[in-house]
Amino acid sequence: MKIEDFIDFKKIFLGEKGDLFQEGNLIEGEILDIDKGLVSIHIKDFGVIKAKSEKPLNHPKGKTLSFIIKESSPDKIQLKPILENMEIKRPSLSLNERDEYLLNILKEFNIKASPISLEFLDNLVKFNLPINKENLVYGIGILDKLEQLLNLKEDEAIVLPNSREEIEDIGKEDVRNLLIVKEDESIYKTSLKESINATIEEIRSIVPPNEMGIVLQKAIIFFIKYNIKPTLNNIKYFLELNENLTLFSKDFEKLKEILDKKFTNHLKRIIINSDGSKNLSEKSQSKYNDSLNKILNYLNDYSLNVNENLKDKIEELINKIDFLKEMNKELTFVYLPLNLDDNIQDTVITLLKKNKRESRHKDKLNVFINLNTKRLGNIKISCLVSNIYIDIKFSGINKEDINLFKSREDGLRTLVETTGYEIRAIEYLFEDNYSILDSLIVNRKTIYNLDVQV
């Protein structure tokens, strides 16, 4: 079907929502009316359009369909329904129907269906990322390569084709550039298998084997969303942040030996002076990046005059700071290793805030707290803040401790009210592996992540 030409296509293309109608994108629309082949459709995140259907459209009013943008130009936009007999987002949607829906999307993009491609597409939908061929090919390519690296055979080698210079750190290479060949193929002089295997084993130690696939899927979607380079280093460090913040913070303990406390206090002051989430400005982000650059320069000079053992630790710290800089290309991601008091050890506070270009969402934010306690274990708390209201979800609480938490709900509500906010709902989830990525499925707004051990 073609969108009627009384719409100003050039205005659409030049407007802020022009990306919505890029060729290959997938959009959702509710059928409002059908009159002699002219279909009124309410497009999510855009508004109402009228399109001329070249074939009879046998769908009742109120149906929500997926459309692929088959053709898009300043003069014409052509849509095609993906699965004409299915209403999407239906609670009763069966597994077979869901697979059929996903298979039809892959077919439209000429992408081979596989467990990886189906799962990745499903996660793109959950995270509300643009469903287009570019994102699918990019993400599936990374995941295919990671699967090969995780299942490397003894007679296989890893090489970097067309590399004329000595590779300083293979962990900084895009994983898609790595090539897996038989070891007896002598055309390649150097195998990178040993150094890459070391990083792969570190990744294995972070994520349980039965969760590796889904965690990597979500991580790569996060990388796509925020334009993060898919290197082994970046993947490893992000998994540490998502799965075990304390593990990520260990290398920063070395800063206490090399630098004084001014490092942490300086970064903390940047956030405090910014009035928290509402005014964390680009200027503050620039100061934070400047601090990271100064530390990097100091560490690079410092590493020249130390023994090999300490040098390796410093290089790992340098790599992690490089990763934080990478995160700050599209985000304001501030990492602060702090000690709040004598009773709290290895406290890590990270703030994740969308760039100023997405400031229209700043009225909603998601606070994710990872609380490690000596008696109650690891408790994860997800808070969705909307205006003055807060919805709280607890996970990781032992069933025998639920009543303890419920008995303190009134006290928690009273405490929160003193800050000007109101708790709207409290929910208890029995999911041990609830993470930042899971909270993003529900809400993709500003995120604060606090990891506290008491």
C-alpha positions in Angstrom: 0.0 0.0 0.0 1.1 3.6 -0.7 0.7 6.6 1.5 -1.4 9.2 -0.2 0.4 12.0 -1.9 -1.5 14.8 0.0 1.0 14.2 2.8 4.1 16.4 2.7 6.8 13.7 2.3 9.6 16.2 2.3 8.4 17.6 5.7 8.4 14.0 7.0 12.0 13.4 5.8 13.4 16.6 7.2 11.4 16.4 10.5 12.6 14.8 13.7 10.5 11.6 12.9 12.0 11.1 9.5 14.0 8.1 10.5 10.7 6.3 11.2 10.0 5.9 7.5 13.5 4.9 6.3 13.4 2.1 3.8 13.6 -1.3 5.5 12.3 -0.2 8.9 9.4 -2.0 10.6 6.6 0.1 12.0 3.3 -0.7 13.8 -0.1 0.7 12.9 -3.7 0.4 14.1 -6.3 0.1 11.4 -8.8 3.0 12.0 -10.9 2.9 8.9 -11.1 1.3 5.4 -13.1 3.1 2.7 -12.9 2.0 -0.9 -9.3 1.0 -0.7 -8.2 4.0 1.3 -6.9 2.9 4.7 -6.6 5.2 7.7 -3.8 3.9 10.0 -2.6 5.2 13.3 1.2 4.8 13.2 2.8 4.5 16.6 5.1 7.4 17.6 3.9 9.4 14.5 0.1 9.9 14.1 -2.6 9.1 11.5 -1.8 8.5 7.9 -4.0 7.5 4.9 -2.7 4.8 2.5 -4.0 3.4 -0.7 -4.2 -0.4 -0.6 -3.4 -2.1 -3.9 -5.0 -5.3 -2.6 -8.1 -5.9 -0.5 -7.3 -5.5 3.1 -9.3 -8.0 5.1 -8.8 -6.6 8.6 -11.4 -5.2 11.0 -11.0 -1.8 12.5 -8.9 -1.8 15.6 -6.4 -4.4 14.4 -2.7 -3.6 15.0 -0.4 -4.7 12.2 3.3 -4.6 11.4 4.4 -2.9 8.2 7.7 -3.0 6.5 8.8 0.2 4.6 9.3 -1.3 1.2 10.1 2.0 -0.6 10.9 5.4 0.8 11.7 8.6 -1.0 10.7 12.3 -0.8 8.0 11.6 -3.4 6.6 8.2 -2.3 6.4 5.9 0.7 5.2 2.3 0.2 4.2 -0.1 3.1 3.7 -3.8 3.2 1.9 -5.7 6.0 4.2 -8.4 7.5 1.7 -10.9 8.7 -1.8 -10.1 7.5 -3.8 -12.6 9.7 -2.2 -11.7 13.1 -2.8 -9.0 15.6 0.5 -8.3 17.2 1.1 -7.7 20.9 -1.8 -10.0 21.8 -1.4 -11.5 25.3 -2.7 -14.9 24.1 -0.1 -15.1 21.3 1.2 -18.7 21.2 4.8 -19.7 20.7 4.1 -21.0 17.2 2.3 -17.8 16.2 5.2 -15.7 17.6 7.7 -17.7 15.7 5.7 -17.3 12.5 5.5 -13.6 13.0 9.3 -13.4 13.5 10.0 -15.7 10.6 7.9 -13.5 8.3 10.0 -10.5 9.3 13.3 -12.3 8.6 11.9 -13.5 5.2 11.1 -9.9 4.2 14.7 -8.9 4.9 16.1 -12.0 3.2 17.8 -13.1 6.4 18.3 -16.8 7.1 16.2 -18.0 10.0 18.2 -19.6 12.8 17.9 -19.8 16.6 20.3 -16.8 16.9 18.4 -14.7 14.3 15.0 -15.5 15.8 16.0 -14.8 19.4 17.8 -11.6 18.4 14.8 -10.3 16.5 12.6 -11.1 19.4 14.9 -9.1 21.7 14.9 -6.1 19.3 11.2 -6.1 19.6 11.3 -6.3 23.4 13.8 -3.4 23.6 11.9 -1.4 21.1 14.8 -0.8 18.8 14.2 -0.1 15.1 13.5 -3.4 13.3 15.5 -2.9 10.1 17.9 -5.0 8.0 20.9 -3.0 9.1 20.4 -3.7 12.8 19.5 -7.3 12.2 22.6 -8.0 10.0 24.9 -6.1 12.3 23.7 -7.8 15.5 23.4 -11.3 14.1 26.9 -11.0 12.6 28.4 -10.2 16.0 26.5 -13.0 17.8 27.5 -15.5 15.1 31.1 -14.6 15.6 30.9 -14.8 19.4 29.3 -18.2 19.1 32.2 -19.4 17.0 34.8 -18.0 19.5 33.0 -19.6 22.4 33.0 -23.0 20.7 36.4 -22.8 19.1 37.8 -26.3 18.1 41.4 -27.5 18.9 42.4 -27.5 15.2 41.1 -24.0 14.5 43.1 -20.7 14.7 42.0 -17.1 15.0 43.6 -14.6 12.7 43.1 -11.0 11.6 43.2 -10.8 7.8 45.0 -7.9 6.0 46.8 -6.9 9.2 50.2 -5.6 8.2 51.2 -4.1 11.5 51.8 -5.8 14.8 48.6 -6.1 16.9 49.1 -4.3 20.2 45.8 -5.4 21.8 43.5 -7.8 20.0 40.8 -7.1 22.7 40.3 -3.7 21.0 39.5 -5.2 17.6 35.9 -5.4 16.3 35.1 -9.1 16.8 33.5 -9.2 13.3 37.0 -8.7 11.8 38.3 -11.9 13.4 38.6 -14.9 11.1 38.6 -18.5 12.2 40.6 -20.9 10.0 42.2 -24.3 10.2 45.6 -24.2 11.9 47.3 -25.8 9.0 46.4 -22.9 6.6 49.9 -21.4 6.6 48.9 -18.3 4.6 48.4 -16.6 8.0 51.6 -16.2 10.0 50.2 -15.5 13.5 47.3 -17.1 15.4 45.6 -15.0 18.0 44.0 -18.0 19.6 45.9 -17.9 22.9 45.3 -14.3 23.8 41.6 -14.4 22.7 41.0 -17.6 24.6 42.1 -15.9 27.8 39.5 -13.2 27.3 36.9 -15.8 26.3 37.5 -17.7 29.5 37.1 -14.5 31.5 33.7 -13.9 29.8 32.7 -17.5 30.7 33.5 -16.8 34.3 31.2 -13.8 34.4 28.1 -15.4 32.9 26.7 -18.9 33.8 26.7 -21.2 30.7 22.9 -21.6 30.6 22.5 -17.8 30.5 25.3 -16.9 28.1 23.2 -16.8 25.0 20.5 -14.5 26.2 22.9 -12.2 28.1 25.0 -11.7 25.0 21.9 -11.0 22.9 20.8 -8.2 25.2 24.3 -6.8 25.5 24.7 -6.5 21.8 21.3 -4.8 21.5 22.6 -2.3 24.1 25.8 -1.8 22.0 23.6 -1.1 18.9 21.4 1.3 20.8 24.3 3.3 22.0 26.8 2.8 19.2 29.4 0.9 21.2 32.2 -0.8 19.3 31.8 -4.7 19.7 35.3 -5.6 20.9 36.1 -8.4 23.3 37.2 -5.9 25.9 34.0 -3.8 25.7 31.9 -7.0 25.8 33.8 -8.3 28.8 33.7 -5.1 30.8 30.0 -4.5 30.0 29.1 -8.0 31.2 31.0 -7.2 34.4 29.0 -4.1 34.9 25.7 -5.9 34.2 26.4 -9.1 36.1 29.0 -8.2 38.8 29.7 -4.6 39.5 32.1 -5.5 42.3 34.2 -7.5 39.8 34.4 -4.5 37.5 35.5 -2.2 40.4 38.4 -4.4 41.5 40.9 -2.9 39.1 40.0 0.6 40.3 41.3 -0.3 43.7 44.7 0.1 42.2 44.0 3.8 41.7 44.1 4.2 45.5 47.7 3.1 45.4 48.7 5.2 42.5 46.5 8.3 42.9 45.2 10.1 45.9 41.6 10.5 46.9 41.2 13.6 44.9 40.3 11.5 41.9 37.1 10.1 43.5 36.2 13.3 45.3 36.6 15.4 42.1 34.3 13.1 40.1 31.8 13.0 43.0 31.8 16.8 43.1 30.9 17.0 39.4 27.7 15.0 40.0 26.7 16.8 43.2 27.2 20.3 41.7 24.9 19.2 38.8 21.9 18.7 41.1 21.6 15.0 40.3 19.8 13.7 37.3 17.8 16.8 36.2 20.8 19.0 35.4 23.6 16.6 34.6 24.8 18.7 31.8 27.1 18.2 28.8 29.6 20.5 30.6 29.7 18.1 33.6 30.1 15.2 31.2 33.0 17.0 29.5 34.6 17.5 32.9 34.2 13.8 33.6 35.8 12.9 30.3 38.6 15.3 30.9 39.3 13.6 34.2 39.4 10.2 32.5 41.8 11.5 29.9 44.1 12.9 32.6 44.1 9.6 34.5 44.8 7.7 31.3 47.8 9.9 30.5 49.1 9.6 34.0 48.7 5.8 34.0 50.4 5.4 30.6 53.4 7.3 31.9 53.4 5.5 35.2 53.3 2.0 33.5 56.7 2.7 31.8 58.6 2.3 35.1 57.0 -0.6 36.9 57.5 -4.4 37.0 55.6 -6.7 34.5 53.0 -7.9 37.1 52.0 -4.3 38.1 52.2 -3.2 34.4 49.5 -5.9 33.4 47.2 -4.6 36.2 47.6 -1.0 35.1 47.0 -1.9 31.4 43.7 -3.6 32.5 42.8 -0.5 34.3 43.6 1.6 31.3 41.4 -0.6 29.1 38.5 -0.2 31.5 38.8 3.6 31.4 38.9 3.4 27.6 35.7 1.4 27.8 34.1 4.1 30.0 35.1 6.7 27.4 33.5 4.5 24.7 30.3 4.4 26.8 30.3 8.2 27.0 30.2 8.7 23.2 26.4 8.3 23.2 25.6 8.3 27.0 26.5 10.2 30.1 27.8 7.2 32.0 29.6 8.2 35.2 31.4 5.5 37.2 32.3 6.3 40.8 34.0 3.8 43.1 33.1 5.2 46.5 33.3 4.1 50.2 30.2 5.6 51.9 31.1 4.6 55.5 33.1 2.0 57.4 30.3 -0.5 57.2 30.0 -0.5 53.5 32.7 -2.2 51.4 33.4 -2.0 47.7 30.6 0.3 47.0 30.1 1.2 43.3 27.8 3.9 42.1 27.2 4.3 38.4 24.9 6.8 36.8 23.6 6.1 33.3 21.9 9.0 31.7 20.7 9.5 28.1 22.3 12.2 26.1 20.8 15.7 26.0 19.3 14.9 22.6 16.8 12.6 24.4 16.1 15.0 27.2 12.4 14.9 26.4 12.3 11.6 28.5 13.9 13.1 31.5 10.6 13.2 33.4 10.9 9.4 33.7 13.8 7.5 35.0 14.7 4.0 36.1 16.7 3.5 39.3 18.3 0.1 39.5 19.9 -0.8 42.9 22.1 -3.9 43.5 22.3 -4.5 47.2 24.7 -7.1 48.6 23.9 -7.9 52.3 25.6 -10.2 54.7 22.3 -11.7 56.0 19.7 -11.3 53.3 22.0 -12.1 50.3 22.0 -10.2 47.0 18.8 -8.1 46.5 18.0 -6.2 43.3 15.6 -3.2 43.4 14.2 -1.6 40.2 12.4 1.7 40.6 10.5 3.4 37.8 10.1 7.1 38.6 7.4 9.0 36.8 6.7 12.5 37.8 6.3 12.2 41.7 5.4 8.5 41.6 7.7 5.5 42.1 7.0 1.9 41.2 9.3 -0.5 43.0 10.2 -4.1 42.1 12.3 -6.3 44.4 14.0 -9.4 43.2 16.4 -11.9 44.7 14.7 -11.9 48.1 14.5 -15.3 49.8 10.8 -16.4 50.2 11.3 -16.7 54.0 12.3 -13.0 54.1 9.3 -11.6 52.1 7.2 -10.9 55.2 10.1 -8.9 56.7 10.1 -6.6 53.7 6.3 -6.4 53.6 6.3 -5.4 57.3 8.5 -2.4 56.5 6.6 -1.1 53.5 4.7 1.6 55.5 8.0 2.9 56.9 9.5 2.9 53.4 6.5 4.9 52.0 6.7 7.4 54.8 10.5 7.8 54.3 10.0 8.3 50.5 7.3 10.9 51.1 9.7 13.1 53.0 11.6 13.5 49.7 8.6 14.7 47.9 7.9 11.4 46.1 5.1 8.8 46.5 5.4 5.1 46.2 2.6 4.0 43.8 3.3 0.2 43.8 5.6 -2.4 45.3 6.1 -5.8 43.6 8.2 -8.8 44.5 9.8 -10.8 41.7 11.4 -14.2 42.1 14.1 -13.7 39.5 17.7 -14.2 40.7 19.3 -12.8 37.5 17.3 -9.6 37.1 19.7 -7.0 35.7 20.1 -3.5 34.1 19.2 -5.0 30.8 16.0 -6.5 32.0 14.9 -3.2 33.4 15.5 -1.7 30.0 12.9 -3.9 28.4 10.2 -2.3 30.5 11.6 1.2 30.5 14.3 2.8 28.3 14.6 6.1 30.2 17.3 7.6 32.4 19.0 4.9 34.5 20.8 5.0 37.8 22.6 1.9 38.9 23.8 1.6 42.5 25.7 -1.4 43.8 25.9 -1.4 47.6 27.2 -4.0 50.0 26.2 -3.9 53.6 
